[in-house]
Amino acid sequence: MNHSLRHSNLKSRVASVLLVVGKKYRTLFGVAMASTVAAGCAQNAPQDTWQPKGPNAKIIDDLQQPVFAVAGIIGLIVAVAIIYVIFKYKDRGQPIPEQTHGKPALEITLTIIPALILAVVAVFTFGAIFKLAKTDDTEMIINVTGQQWWWEYDYPVQNEFGINQPIISSGQLVMPVGTKVLLRETSRDVIHSYWIPALNGKRDAVPGRVQTLRLEADKPGLFAGQCTEFCGLSHANMRMEAIALSKADFAKWVANQQAAYVAPEKDSLAQQGEAVFLNQCVRCHQVNGLLRADGTPAIAAPDENVWSGAAPNLTHLMSRNTFAGATFDLLSKQCRDEVWNAPSSEIGEKYLAGVSENCLNQKDLRGWLRNAPAMKPMYANPTQLVATGGKYRGMPYLALSEDDISKLVAYLLTLK
Amino acid sequence: MFSTGFKYFIGVTVLSVVALVMSLFVLDQLAIAGVALSMLIGSTALLAGIAVVTRDGQTKTSSPELSKDLTTQSIWPLVTSVGVVLLALGLVISSLVFFSGVIVLLAALAEWMVKSWSERSSKDSGYNSSARKRLLNPIEFPVLAALGLGVVIYSFSRVMLAVDKSTGALLFIGLGSVVLIAGILFVLKPNMKRSVVVAICAFGAVGIFVAGIISASTGLREDLVIAKSESHEHPECGPERSKHFDKLAEGNLSLRSSVDATIELVDGKLSARIVGFNKPQNSVTIRRSTPTNLIFHNLDAKEYRLVANLGDLASTEPEGKTEKNLVCTQLTAQGAEQALVLKIDKPATVGTPYLLSVPGLEGQSIELVVP
């Protein structure tokens, strides 16, 4: 078979394949492309990286806007040039033109121009990196610990914010506005990555290391985030939210978090729930101030049951809006929308209201207590625990009766 | 009809489909394996499609006669088979053998592939050989040189571990001087015969290699044997002092790159410097079940150690005799630093906080808060 015949066969084969594919999937392809482009216009995009809500995210935005513009223009020029060459010099059977090699002036120019562009980008990039790495102007510290598949926040003693005993929470990071907050991140098991796009870039949480990330919010608001380092089966369900409150509202939040434990009323359903909690849940979950029947403090032992060595502290669970690694809402949809859609000036009041019985998302909470692994993939099946020495990687199935679930829900509602 | 590339990729695709189907029956949770196999199927099917449409990108057929004439004997099939055997043995014996097999196999396949390609690149066997060298020598020479140097350095390290410290120092000076003299000789006599230079270098390398084997068979010197037998996990909180303890030398670098807090002792006063806090603190918050690195920096005139008092250990005796759970640094001289790694699983009970203190200094402590 000579060369031209083979060439012609190849062309006809490619053309026939393209024709079939084109006919079948042209519409589908068009819809997919249009959807992709249209997605860029979404208004309800809480993790949009182009909408900074604080000075640190603004530093990144100020860098990425011009770089994106320059890269876009260059990309466009290259694409147009390629398309022009494809059509202009399309194979029409004409003889192959004379091949030349070596144009020093052109090659040097095409090397120097990109080098200069990259050098300019590098100067501003390094400037942004150094600004974001500053720690000496910190006003507040929050320790952030990642584990499969939730985030823990603990606030060390900081008397200037009224924190005179450590506060521990999970799922939602609460911070005062206009305050330079420094997160000290680490992990208890595998590498995770903390990312609230509206407030700053990403920072890996690495076991055995403490890494810092600055956050600051301009105005009160709720900001969504997502773990951005693949960390196992439920990585996609490892979410987080940052809640920025006015300084006055933050002080109220701090006061509430430090409030002493209030035992449920005697002979109430909640009191029965407390007994169920002591019997089932306290093996992993701590509620500060909770006492056993003999009067000794109930100290949870997640290190004996959970692979990461920790489970969320539930002391003021109902002051949060989410549970299970911010995967599920504690608030019903209507109540949650009221918080998320509230104007900035009212967010604090709405958030601090916590979760009332009327607003509780009974369906998801009861479902979670009924069979947690069915709602969020976790290695909680006893047959799969050999690798972890019998320890769970998330909340296991506890075989609770519907009666016990009702008691527990009543008890958890008291943890305001 | 079907090209070689197509056959290969479609084979991988079919095998992956079979693996996926089998996984459905074997694995309870298919998440990761399923995603990986699906992606493999998608990509290899795409490559198979490209291969069949482009006929493997071939524009002309190679001449069988030409290949036969220019093909030389090759050692790489043999090396490849050794790699496969190591790979298979490694699955059973150890991961070291397995990864050695992987390296041998990859290297042999790369060499074999380039050799096959170069032998068919032209009718001139000399050009073919130079094409192979041009491609592989920049990789082969540095790799072989690194391996050779590695063997020499490892052999010399065995010698240094076998002889006593003062002999080791003399040996190091002596060997360094020999290398320096040889280097000067080569510079002063640029016309020296190549064979002489090679002989000198080879003699030195073989000498060190043989000395290394002899030293390795002799064993470590006595103090290293004793040090190896000691515990390296903060073994002492009392007045005793380890003679050979290496002060966590192997961990210091990584510990210091990730310090939670530095505990300073200055003029008889303890304070904690924590990243992010602008002022010294009198408490350190430690996360539950998380290894936490502390550095004790003694800026006082005397030797001190830092002691972490972590409550009582659970009793193993029927009488309920309790024992303090103490974790300590070594005695630390003035200006020196010591690392302390803590992992605390439970918060302290009310009234008996966890404390960092320095024996011999009354009234000075830092609270360890575990929320």
Interface residues (C-beta under 8 A of the other chain):
Chain A: H3 R6 L10 R13 V14 V17 T135 D136 T138 I141 N143 T145 E152 D154 P156 V157 P166 I167 I168 L182 R184 T186 R188 P207 G208 R209 V210 T212 L233 Q286 P297 I299 A300 A301 P302 D303 S308 G309 A310 N313 P377 N381 T383 Q384
Chain B: D28 Q29 A31 I32 G49 V53 T54 R55 T59 K60 S254 S257 S258 V259 D260 I274 V275 G276 F277 N278 S283 T285 R287 R288 S289 T290 P291 N293 D345 K346 P347 T349 V350 V369 P371
